[in-house]
Amino acid sequence: MKKLILLFIILSGVTFSNKLFAENKNTKQFWVKALYLSESAINNMERLQYYINLTKRSEINSYVIDLKGVDGIVNYESKIPAVRMAKAFATSFNLSKVINAFHQNNIHVIGRIVCFKDPYLSVQKPEWAVNENDGKLYNEKWLNPTNQEVWKYLVDIAKESLAKGVDEIQFDYVRFPFDGDTGKLALGVKVEERYKIIDDFISCARKQMPKAVLSADVFGIICQSVNDPEHIGQNLEYIGKELDYISPMIYPSLFAKGQIVNDIILAKPDLAPYAVVYNTLLNGNRRIARVKDYRAKIRPYLQAYTASWLGDGEYQQYGADQLKQQIKAAHDAGCDQWIFWNEQSNYPEGAFY
């Protein structure tokens, strides 16, 4: 009988494991296997039901949804005074209804908040925005990461969303801008090390949400680069000290030709998804293991789109096989959790167990 039970557990594998951790999802041991869902993917009930059903026939157990998108708009009817005064919200979907639908099916809900890139609020409240040295609004339209009123605005959205039932807050664009001529940036205060500003924001969020599950998306390259040479405010050894998870965006298409990661030369990164993901994560995990009291675990964002803009010979179609290669690479590098990104939320089912 014991042998039969053991055989059943082995054969059940991922399915048994997912159910076990889903029943204990308030612990830090929940293994997220997630997909990003766009606004249009969840405001259509037929598509929403498709994604719910997908969790019943695959290893997918979590979804990332946009609470505040890259357009600066809060996607539900927020009651926060500052959001309402700026008219920075829409009724794109009924957040409580979506959360209830997911929770009834034992699905973990991760609420994504795009932080400092905000083309809407930076215009509505220019005193909160990044300016150029001549006083003009920075053309990429970002909120100022040094402004603590901005911090409060973002944390208030997070707290409101948690009260509505979101299981986890995921901060995105939690950095300084690097697009355009960043030498012209006027932040209003002297900033020696930008990563300390970002770390202070995360610390502020943690103090106000001490029991919440907090995560952040970071550039994949910070697993290789040291001490923030990109000047975006993301330093691997620091950014995860008060987060539960960091999600390096390890999209092969975003790595430069010939990029060296973990002493491996990536001649054409988009054509080598396993090598990109494996070596980036191996290097990242090795580095954070050396940091005392480092809180965050690495849970990578992986590529589920085809980067045809790279040109002939530099890209490939990303289907089930390319996604499987990335999943295997993550597992081989010691990461049993992952999230896939596709802006249109189109994912090949065959990629998932």
C-alpha positions as MATLAB code, in Angstrom:
seq = 'MKKLILLFIILSGVTFSNKLFAENKNTKQFWVKALYLSESAINNMERLQYYINLTKRSEINSYVIDLKGVDGIVNYESKIPAVRMAKAFATSFNLSKVINAFHQNNIHVIGRIVCFKDPYLSVQKPEWAVNENDGKLYNEKWLNPTNQEVWKYLVDIAKESLAKGVDEIQFDYVRFPFDGDTGKLALGVKVEERYKIIDDFISCARKQMPKAVLSADVFGIICQSVNDPEHIGQNLEYIGKELDYISPMIYPSLFAKGQIVNDIILAKPDLAPYAVVYNTLLNGNRRIARVKDYRAKIRPYLQAYTASWLGDGEYQQYGADQLKQQIKAAHDAGCDQWIFWNEQSNYPEGAFY';
ca = [
       0.000    0.000    0.000;
       2.816    2.447    0.896;
       4.445    1.810   -2.486;
       1.144    2.517   -4.247;
       0.706    5.788   -2.358;
       4.275    6.814   -3.153;
       3.754    5.943   -6.831;
       0.563    8.055   -6.887;
       2.411   11.049   -5.414;
       5.237   10.740   -7.934;
       2.845   10.441  -10.875;
       0.683   13.286   -9.569;
       3.802   15.470   -9.395;
       3.023   19.067  -10.258;
      -0.752   18.727   -9.861;
      -0.463   17.498   -6.267;
       2.159   20.139   -5.480;
       0.090   22.999   -6.910;
      -2.972   21.981   -4.918;
      -0.953   21.637   -1.732;
       0.585   25.083   -2.011;
      -2.655   26.697   -3.194;
      -4.291   25.594    0.053;
      -1.540   27.413    1.954;
      -1.170   30.445   -0.291;
      -0.978   32.872    2.621;
       2.436   31.414    3.404;
       5.608   32.418    1.581;
       5.818   28.858    0.173;
       3.183   29.300   -2.514;
       4.801   28.433   -5.837;
       3.594   30.931   -8.401;
       3.312   29.791  -12.007;
       1.696   32.806  -13.560;
       0.700   34.603  -16.725;
       0.255   38.329  -17.200;
      -3.288   39.245  -18.251;
      -4.001   42.523  -19.993;
      -6.975   44.732  -19.240;
      -8.838   43.414  -22.313;
      -8.219   39.824  -21.219;
     -10.180   40.192  -18.007;
     -12.970   42.614  -18.949;
     -14.339   40.043  -21.369;
     -16.157   37.305  -19.439;
     -15.585   34.696  -22.151;
     -11.819   35.263  -22.104;
     -11.803   35.433  -18.314;
     -13.499   32.040  -18.138;
     -10.917   30.651  -20.563;
      -8.087   31.644  -18.215;
      -9.940   30.216  -15.230;
     -10.380   26.920  -17.074;
      -6.702   26.951  -18.058;
      -5.751   26.604  -14.391;
      -7.874   23.459  -14.168;
      -6.025   21.724  -16.991;
      -2.473   23.019  -16.500;
       0.097   24.007  -13.904;
      -0.892   27.696  -14.133;
      -2.143   28.826  -10.723;
      -1.754   32.625  -10.699;
      -2.416   35.698  -12.805;
      -0.927   39.188  -12.868;
      -3.481   41.925  -13.530;
      -2.962   45.674  -13.961;
      -4.176   47.785  -11.066;
      -2.407   50.867  -12.437;
      -1.216   50.558  -15.998;
       1.590   52.042  -18.034;
      -0.845   54.756  -19.175;
      -1.049   56.000  -15.583;
      -4.700   55.089  -15.141;
      -6.026   53.064  -12.205;
      -8.181   50.402  -13.860;
     -10.944   50.222  -11.277;
     -13.129   52.807   -9.545;
     -10.732   53.907   -6.840;
     -11.970   55.806   -3.800;
      -8.582   57.391   -3.062;
      -9.063   61.203   -2.997;
      -5.872   61.978   -4.925;
      -6.792   59.481   -7.654;
     -10.325   60.874   -7.957;
      -9.203   64.508   -7.925;
      -6.852   63.800  -10.825;
      -9.563   61.725  -12.574;
      -6.863   59.092  -12.894;
      -9.165   56.074  -12.813;
     -11.411   54.165  -15.168;
     -13.968   51.420  -14.794;
     -12.093   49.051  -17.087;
     -13.208   46.101  -14.992;
     -14.896   45.332  -11.703;
     -11.902   44.476   -9.524;
     -13.922   42.777   -6.774;
     -15.772   40.666   -9.344;
     -12.541   39.563  -11.026;
     -10.886   38.735   -7.696;
     -13.922   36.743   -6.554;
     -13.986   34.767   -9.803;
     -10.322   33.876   -9.405;
     -10.521   33.101   -5.703;
     -13.524   30.824   -6.182;
     -11.229   28.785   -8.406;
      -8.249   28.875   -6.045;
      -6.250   31.277   -8.243;
      -3.614   33.591   -6.758;
      -4.118   37.233   -7.840;
      -1.074   39.485   -8.269;
      -1.875   43.178   -8.674;
       0.641   45.067  -10.838;
       1.191   48.760  -10.141;
       3.220   50.717  -12.683;
       4.986   53.176  -10.407;
       7.047   56.044  -11.724;
       6.369   55.940  -15.457;
       3.109   57.850  -15.666;
       2.247   59.920  -18.769;
      -1.094   60.940  -17.275;
      -0.410   62.098  -13.709;
       2.887   63.746  -14.655;
       0.825   66.156  -16.788;
      -2.027   66.537  -14.293;
       0.372   67.177  -11.404;
       3.594   68.592  -12.886;
       4.893   69.321   -9.372;
       5.146   65.524   -8.966;
       6.880   64.981  -12.292;
      10.454   64.659  -13.468;
      11.506   67.848  -15.226;
      14.434   68.801  -17.388;
      17.008   71.369  -16.319;
      15.176   74.119  -18.216;
      12.000   73.470  -16.216;
      10.131   71.682  -19.002;
       8.408   68.373  -18.368;
      10.721   65.456  -19.142;
       9.540   64.216  -22.517;
       9.142   60.606  -21.367;
       6.688   61.764  -18.667;
       7.756   60.179  -15.405;
       6.799   60.832  -11.811;
       9.712   61.859   -9.618;
      10.995   58.833   -7.644;
      12.357   61.160   -4.962;
       8.937   62.719   -4.218;
       7.372   61.219   -1.097;
       3.908   62.438   -2.089;
       4.273   60.162   -5.109;
       5.251   57.330   -2.765;
       2.068   57.883   -0.732;
      -0.046   57.910   -3.897;
       1.344   54.543   -5.009;
       1.189   52.940   -1.561;
      -2.422   54.089   -1.128;
      -3.365   52.286   -4.352;
      -1.610   49.167   -3.106;
      -3.370   49.287    0.267;
      -6.775   49.848   -1.344;
      -6.224   46.892   -3.670;
      -5.164   44.612   -0.835;
      -8.335   45.571    1.032;
     -10.309   44.474   -2.038;
      -8.685   41.044   -1.878;
      -5.613   41.150   -4.113;
      -3.153   38.527   -2.825;
       0.084   40.272   -3.748;
       1.312   43.679   -4.883;
       3.796   43.788   -7.739;
       5.570   47.111   -8.310;
       6.717   47.725  -11.882;
       8.751   50.604  -13.337;
      10.136   50.956   -9.828;
      13.156   52.840  -11.118;
      14.419   56.061  -12.624;
      13.986   56.737  -16.344;
      16.792   55.863  -18.707;
      15.091   56.731  -21.995;
      16.007   59.940  -23.801;
      18.580   62.425  -22.558;
      18.656   61.588  -18.848;
      21.567   63.991  -18.365;
      18.987   66.775  -18.432;
      16.915   65.383  -15.558;
      16.077   67.788  -12.739;
      14.914   65.850   -9.679;
      14.781   68.747   -7.237;
      17.209   67.123   -4.817;
      20.783   65.939   -5.051;
      20.913   62.191   -5.618;
      24.208   60.405   -5.114;
      23.071   56.808   -5.495;
      19.738   56.314   -7.173;
      19.251   52.788   -5.902;
      19.044   54.126   -2.352;
      16.023   56.234   -3.324;
      14.266   53.190   -4.758;
      15.185   51.152   -1.679;
      13.734   53.904    0.539;
      10.463   53.778   -1.412;
      10.266   49.992   -0.969;
      11.063   50.376    2.724;
       8.247   52.922    3.024;
       5.840   50.508    1.340;
       6.909   47.650    3.612;
       6.411   49.732    6.771;
       2.856   50.561    5.719;
       2.055   47.031    4.565;
       4.099   44.857    6.935;
       2.145   41.649    6.337;
       1.518   42.031    2.614;
       3.245   39.969   -0.048;
       5.268   42.549   -1.979;
       7.231   41.989   -5.164;
       8.869   44.116   -7.836;
       9.814   43.769  -11.485;
      13.444   44.634  -12.212;
      15.664   44.705  -15.264;
      17.124   41.292  -16.018;
      20.559   42.787  -16.582;
      20.938   43.702  -12.880;
      21.594   40.014  -12.202;
      24.832   40.575  -14.130;
      25.712   44.244  -13.649;
      27.029   45.486  -10.291;
      26.246   48.699   -8.364;
      23.676   50.065  -10.815;
      25.884   51.169  -13.740;
      22.677   51.813  -15.705;
      21.721   54.512  -13.124;
      18.137   53.315  -12.968;
      18.051   52.787   -9.220;
      18.090   48.989   -9.231;
      20.914   47.263   -7.370;
      20.421   43.522   -6.963;
      22.103   43.303   -3.563;
      19.807   45.944   -2.086;
      16.453   45.973   -3.844;
      15.213   42.668   -2.434;
      15.915   43.291    1.243;
      12.307   44.171    2.078;
      10.473   42.473   -0.764;
       9.180   38.920   -0.824;
      10.017   38.426   -4.507;
      11.942   40.170   -7.235;
      11.096   39.392  -10.844;
      13.986   40.059  -13.229;
      12.560   40.507  -16.719;
      14.747   37.930  -18.427;
      13.442   38.375  -21.946;
      16.070   37.045  -24.356;
      15.003   39.631  -26.948;
      16.110   42.469  -24.637;
      19.665   41.241  -24.186;
      22.309   42.804  -26.421;
      24.063   40.776  -29.092;
      27.273   39.446  -27.603;
      26.174   40.186  -24.041;
      28.270   38.276  -21.509;
      26.290   36.699  -18.668;
      27.867   34.370  -16.131;
      30.994   34.299  -18.337;
      28.924   33.019  -21.271;
      28.834   35.021  -24.512;
      25.295   35.311  -25.879;
      25.888   35.868  -29.588;
      22.191   36.025  -30.520;
      20.216   36.004  -27.267;
      16.729   35.603  -28.739;
      17.853   32.349  -30.352;
      19.123   30.974  -27.027;
      16.309   31.245  -24.458;
      17.646   28.444  -22.243;
      21.149   29.910  -22.037;
      19.903   33.444  -21.346;
      17.518   32.436  -18.567;
      19.742   29.803  -16.971;
      22.905   31.892  -16.786;
      21.127   35.062  -15.686;
      19.319   33.278  -12.850;
      22.356   31.259  -11.822;
      24.355   34.444  -11.483;
      21.545   36.277   -9.684;
      20.896   33.492   -7.184;
      24.614   33.153   -6.482;
      24.898   36.867   -5.711;
      21.907   37.196   -3.389;
      22.973   34.058   -1.509;
      25.978   36.057   -0.295;
      23.837   38.889    1.143;
      22.993   38.557    4.820;
      19.265   38.698    5.673;
      18.223   39.021    2.038;
      14.458   38.569    2.079;
      13.413   38.227   -1.542;
      13.410   35.115   -3.682;
      13.901   35.414   -7.416;
      10.794   34.725   -9.483;
      11.629   35.603  -13.108;
       9.475   37.188  -15.772;
       9.968   35.164  -18.966;
       9.321   35.871  -22.632;
       6.143   34.674  -24.348;
       6.210   36.932  -27.410;
       7.998   36.962  -30.752;
      10.476   39.835  -31.199;
      10.259   40.150  -34.972;
      11.579   43.725  -34.759;
      15.056   42.283  -34.159;
      15.266   41.413  -37.848;
      15.916   38.308  -39.906;
      18.352   35.882  -38.366;
      18.191   37.570  -34.965;
      14.846   36.296  -33.701;
      12.671   33.210  -33.699;
       8.994   32.482  -33.238;
       8.277   31.950  -29.561;
       5.919   29.018  -29.213;
       5.480   26.210  -26.712;
       9.025   24.877  -27.153;
      10.717   28.218  -26.468;
       8.578   28.697  -23.348;
       9.400   25.187  -22.154;
      13.109   25.883  -22.586;
      12.797   28.916  -20.316;
      10.832   26.999  -17.687;
      13.471   24.268  -17.670;
      16.234   26.858  -17.423;
      14.521   28.497  -14.442;
      14.135   25.148  -12.685;
      17.721   24.119  -13.457;
      18.940   27.419  -11.978;
      16.997   26.842   -8.762;
      13.822   28.847   -9.435;
      10.569   26.886   -9.176;
       8.406   29.960   -9.778;
       7.962   32.073  -12.882;
       5.693   34.526  -14.729;
       5.274   34.823  -18.492;
       4.749   38.133  -20.260;
       2.782   38.647  -23.444;
       1.213   42.073  -23.915;
      -1.803   40.602  -25.710;
      -2.070   37.742  -23.190;
      -1.753   35.081  -25.892;
       0.017   31.986  -24.569;
       0.564   28.556  -26.146;
      -1.125   26.034  -23.838;
       1.281   23.311  -24.904;
       4.051   25.050  -22.963;
       2.542   24.207  -19.597;
       2.417   20.914  -17.788;
];
